[in-house]
């Protein structure tokens, strides 16, 4: 496996992928979650006779949690993506040591 030089162009490609996918998914996912949660809480609140329930904290927390987990999805996408001329990989620094059986543990 050939290690490539870290150039500004490669860094910008990686940064752009992380940035736009993270923000786009976080904003769209959070907005959809807030919409669905607001409708559900609105219906439940109306049915219980409490239509003035403040859903800001609940939708804010749901949006934060969605964004947090979405970031891990984006990192997984980034590691699978093939950029123009390179891809990212997780590589061990040293090869794993070979495991040889202990001769004293082997019975004849």
Order of alpha helices (4+ residues) and beta strands (2+ residues): alpha-alpha
